[in-house]
């Protein structure tokens, strides 16, 4: 991943990917994440990373809920109650850029086996247990298009105001920024879905 990102975005060398803190307690997975620019998704760690200097931070707001609730053939994301990344961006004076991965939900079949128990594990232990199968066991289904990331335009959450470190961030500002991000993400999906081969699908935001 580091090599692919550096080649695609040479002007953004300081990439950090936020992942669940629980992943860093699992041997081998921890080493894999650390070698792929991953850091804990905790607020304190993310804040320190942004304060070190220019940083591109990749955030999956849907997190573990999205992982265990994905359904093959459906475009569904969990975002309505996920406002932490907007608040962080406002506090640190960062822009946010909507991104969508076309083809990701078609990689595997997702089983609902023991789903209530897995939701409990996710909520109480921060662990997402997924039961998935692909074309050949864990080998994913590979459409001709593969998985394609599309990027929208960066959104300046402070608008006409000049950001100064330590400025107050109100709940109203967070809600307004969050609503704007959702609108821009939906717009990005609708504008790109036909060209990506998903013209018959709708994006459901929960």
Secondary structure by P-SEA (a helix, b strand, c coil): caaaaaaacccccbbbbbccccccccaaaaaaaaaaccccccaaaaaaaaaccccccccccccaaaaaaccccccccccccccaaaaaaaaabbbbbbbbbccccccbbbbccaaaaaaaaaacccbbbbbcccccccccccccccbbbbbcccccccccccccccccccaaaaaaaaaaaaaaaaaaaaacccccccccbbbbcc
